């Protein structure tokens, strides 16, 4: 908030186990608006789960497309003779792929993923648009968490997310939740790029959960904006199989 034309993101996800409990299918739909760029996409997710020791190991793969548009009419300019402003913008349909591996136990989880690992770029040699896997452009995410039973009614849930990109700075998120009677969640998150956020969630009933978080910049941007807001809703239909997310979310 506080910026004219501030970025907005909308994400909808759904997943379900099949009768064969080793297989899980999911759908991810997303929409992003940032400046002149609008991106809409969807991915189909497939996960295969197996028993490993006293926990479960999941292997996941996602594939889909994203539609990217650039609207040059949104640019405010003072040099009307600039030839770059005559560019009508771009419209592209891009294939997207993600993969990951995930292990969870009753009290902890650990995962590694590479979301959207294909690079989209224009070749300097041919001038044509190309798609390829370039390790130096990919994001590598490592995450994990553990639940401590502090008392009969209170659980402490620390977790961390490490994002690595060879062409960019490494980013670390450290998160801490306090859970009361498995119904009320109060948490805070610190990010190494200078962002602090607070989170509150309520498990309204066994099927419905609502959450809200507020993020505040600790960098120089704090003088120009009023933070970010995020609202999340989750509903579990629980018809045939009573399955809860292994990450306790």
C-alpha positions as CSV (number, residue, x, y, z in Angstrom):
1,X,0.0,0.0,0.0
2,X,1.0,3.6,-0.5
3,X,2.2,3.2,-4.1
4,X,0.0,4.3,-7.0
5,X,-0.4,1.1,-9.1
6,X,1.0,-1.1,-6.3
7,X,1.5,-4.8,-7.3
8,X,-1.3,-7.2,-6.7
9,X,-1.3,-11.0,-6.6
10,X,-4.1,-13.5,-6.5
11,X,-3.5,-17.2,-6.1
12,X,-5.9,-20.1,-6.0
13,X,-4.8,-23.6,-5.3
14,X,-6.6,-26.9,-4.8
15,X,-5.4,-30.5,-4.3
16,X,-6.8,-33.9,-3.5
17,X,-5.6,-37.4,-2.9
18,X,-6.9,-40.2,-5.1
19,X,-8.2,-43.5,-4.0
20,X,-4.7,-44.7,-4.4
21,X,-3.4,-42.6,-1.4
22,X,0.1,-42.6,-2.9
23,X,-1.0,-40.2,-5.7
24,X,-2.1,-36.6,-5.2
25,X,-3.3,-34.2,-7.9
26,X,-3.5,-30.4,-7.7
27,X,-4.2,-27.2,-9.6
28,X,-2.6,-23.8,-9.2
29,X,-4.1,-20.6,-10.8
30,X,-2.3,-17.3,-10.3
31,X,-2.6,-13.7,-11.5
32,X,0.1,-11.0,-11.0
33,X,-0.1,-7.3,-11.9
34,X,3.2,-5.3,-11.6
35,X,3.5,-2.0,-13.4
36,X,3.0,-2.5,-17.1
37,X,3.1,-6.3,-16.9
38,X,0.2,-8.6,-16.2
39,X,0.7,-12.3,-15.9
40,X,-1.9,-15.0,-15.6
41,X,-1.1,-18.7,-15.5
42,X,-2.1,-22.2,-14.3
43,X,-0.2,-25.3,-13.4
44,X,-1.3,-28.9,-12.9
45,X,0.5,-30.6,-10.1
46,X,1.3,-34.3,-9.6
47,X,2.8,-35.8,-6.4
48,X,3.8,-39.4,-5.6
49,X,4.2,-40.3,-1.9
50,X,5.9,-43.3,-0.4
51,X,6.8,-44.4,3.1
52,X,10.4,-43.7,4.2
53,X,11.4,-44.7,7.7
54,X,8.8,-43.3,10.1
55,X,7.8,-40.5,7.7
56,X,6.6,-39.9,4.2
57,X,8.6,-38.9,1.1
58,X,6.8,-37.0,-1.7
59,X,8.1,-36.3,-5.2
60,X,6.3,-33.5,-7.1
61,X,6.1,-32.2,-10.6
62,X,4.1,-29.3,-12.0
63,X,3.5,-28.2,-15.6
64,X,1.4,-25.5,-17.2
65,X,1.4,-22.2,-19.0
66,X,1.5,-18.5,-18.2
67,X,0.1,-15.6,-20.4
68,X,2.2,-12.5,-20.1
69,X,1.1,-9.1,-21.5
70,X,2.8,-5.6,-21.4
71,X,0.7,-2.5,-21.7
72,X,2.8,0.5,-22.8
73,X,-0.2,2.8,-22.4
74,X,0.3,2.6,-18.6
75,X,3.7,4.4,-18.8
76,X,3.9,8.0,-17.8
77,X,6.4,9.8,-19.9
78,X,7.7,13.3,-20.8
79,X,9.7,12.5,-24.0
80,X,7.0,11.9,-26.6
81,X,9.7,11.4,-29.3
82,X,11.2,8.4,-27.6
83,X,11.0,5.5,-30.2
84,X,10.8,3.0,-27.4
85,X,7.4,4.4,-26.5
86,X,6.0,3.3,-29.9
87,X,6.4,-0.3,-28.9
88,X,2.9,-1.7,-28.7
89,X,3.8,-4.1,-25.9
90,X,4.1,-7.8,-25.8
91,X,1.8,-10.8,-25.6
92,X,3.4,-14.2,-24.9
93,X,2.2,-17.6,-23.9
94,X,5.0,-19.4,-22.0
95,X,5.4,-23.0,-20.8
96,X,6.2,-23.4,-17.1
97,X,7.6,-26.2,-15.0
98,X,8.3,-26.8,-11.3
99,X,9.6,-29.7,-9.3
100,X,10.3,-30.6,-5.7
101,X,11.0,-33.3,-3.1
102,X,9.4,-33.2,0.3
103,X,9.8,-35.3,3.5
104,X,7.5,-35.0,6.5
105,X,7.3,-36.6,9.9
106,X,4.7,-36.2,12.6
107,X,6.6,-33.3,14.1
108,X,8.8,-31.9,11.3
109,X,9.1,-31.4,7.6
110,X,12.0,-30.8,5.1
111,X,11.7,-29.9,1.4
112,X,13.6,-28.7,-1.6
113,X,12.1,-27.2,-4.8
114,X,12.8,-25.5,-8.0
115,X,9.7,-23.4,-9.0
116,X,9.4,-22.2,-12.6
117,X,12.9,-23.4,-13.4
118,X,12.7,-22.8,-17.2
119,X,14.3,-19.6,-18.5
120,X,12.6,-17.5,-21.2
121,X,14.9,-15.1,-23.1
122,X,15.7,-13.6,-26.5
123,X,18.8,-15.1,-28.1
124,X,21.4,-12.4,-28.9
125,X,22.7,-14.5,-31.8
126,X,19.4,-15.2,-33.6
127,X,17.1,-12.5,-32.1
128,X,14.5,-15.3,-31.6
129,X,12.7,-16.0,-28.3
130,X,14.0,-19.2,-26.7
131,X,13.2,-21.4,-23.7
132,X,15.9,-23.4,-22.0
133,X,17.1,-24.6,-18.6
134,X,19.9,-22.4,-17.3
135,X,21.0,-23.3,-13.8
136,X,22.3,-19.8,-13.2
137,X,18.8,-18.3,-13.6
138,X,16.9,-20.8,-11.5
139,X,15.7,-20.4,-7.9
140,X,16.6,-23.1,-5.4
141,X,14.4,-23.3,-2.3
142,X,15.2,-25.2,0.9
143,X,12.7,-25.2,3.7
144,X,11.9,-27.0,6.9
145,X,10.2,-26.7,10.3
146,X,9.6,-28.5,13.6
147,X,6.7,-28.5,16.1
148,X,7.5,-28.4,19.8
149,X,4.8,-29.3,22.4
150,X,5.2,-26.5,25.0
151,X,2.2,-27.6,27.0
152,X,-1.1,-29.4,26.6
153,X,-2.6,-26.4,24.8
154,X,0.4,-24.6,23.3
155,X,2.6,-25.6,20.4
156,X,5.7,-23.7,19.2
157,X,6.3,-24.0,15.4
158,X,9.6,-22.5,14.1
159,X,10.4,-22.8,10.4
160,X,12.8,-21.4,7.8
161,X,12.9,-20.8,4.0
162,X,16.2,-20.4,2.2
163,X,16.1,-19.0,-1.3
164,X,19.2,-19.3,-3.5
165,X,19.8,-17.8,-6.9
166,X,23.3,-17.8,-8.5
167,X,22.6,-14.5,-10.2
168,X,21.0,-12.8,-7.1
169,X,21.5,-12.4,-3.4
170,X,20.6,-15.3,-1.1
171,X,17.5,-14.7,0.9
172,X,16.5,-16.2,4.3
173,X,13.1,-16.2,5.9
174,X,12.8,-17.1,9.6
175,X,9.3,-17.8,10.9
176,X,7.8,-18.5,14.3
177,X,4.2,-19.5,15.1
178,X,2.6,-20.0,18.5
179,X,-0.4,-22.3,18.2
180,X,-3.1,-22.4,20.9
181,X,-5.4,-25.5,21.1
182,X,-4.6,-26.1,17.4
183,X,-7.1,-23.3,16.6
184,X,-5.4,-19.9,17.0
185,X,-2.1,-19.1,15.3
186,X,0.0,-16.1,16.1
187,X,3.3,-15.7,14.1
188,X,6.0,-13.4,13.0
189,X,8.4,-13.6,10.0
190,X,11.8,-11.9,9.5
191,X,13.4,-11.7,6.0
192,X,17.0,-10.8,5.4
193,X,16.1,-8.3,2.7
194,X,14.7,-6.0,5.4
195,X,11.0,-7.1,5.8
196,X,9.1,-7.9,9.0
197,X,5.6,-9.4,9.0
198,X,3.0,-10.6,11.5
199,X,0.5,-13.3,10.9
200,X,-2.8,-14.3,12.6
201,X,-4.9,-17.4,11.7
202,X,-8.0,-18.9,13.1
203,X,-9.2,-22.5,12.5
204,X,-12.9,-21.7,12.5
205,X,-13.9,-25.3,12.4
206,X,-12.3,-28.6,11.2
207,X,-12.8,-27.6,7.6
208,X,-12.4,-23.8,7.4
209,X,-9.4,-21.6,8.1
210,X,-8.9,-17.9,7.7
211,X,-5.6,-16.0,8.0
212,X,-4.2,-12.4,7.7
213,X,-0.7,-11.1,7.5
214,X,0.8,-7.6,7.5
215,X,4.3,-7.0,6.1
216,X,6.4,-3.9,6.8
217,X,9.6,-2.8,5.0
218,X,12.6,-2.0,7.3
219,X,14.6,-0.7,4.3
220,X,14.5,2.8,2.8
221,X,11.2,1.9,1.1
222,X,9.5,2.4,4.5
223,X,9.4,6.1,3.9
224,X,7.3,5.7,0.7
225,X,4.8,3.0,1.4
226,X,2.5,1.7,4.2
227,X,3.3,-2.0,4.1
228,X,1.6,-5.0,2.4
229,X,-1.5,-7.0,3.3
230,X,-2.3,-10.6,2.6
231,X,-5.5,-12.5,3.2
232,X,-5.8,-16.3,3.0
233,X,-8.8,-18.6,3.0
234,X,-8.7,-22.4,3.2
235,X,-11.5,-25.0,3.0
236,X,-11.1,-28.7,3.4
237,X,-14.1,-30.7,2.0
238,X,-13.2,-34.0,3.6
239,X,-15.5,-36.3,1.8
240,X,-13.9,-39.6,1.2
241,X,-10.4,-39.3,2.7
242,X,-9.6,-37.3,5.8
243,X,-6.3,-35.9,4.8
244,X,-4.6,-32.9,6.4
245,X,-1.6,-31.1,4.9
246,X,1.6,-32.7,6.3
247,X,3.0,-29.2,6.9
248,X,0.3,-28.6,9.5
249,X,-0.9,-25.5,7.6
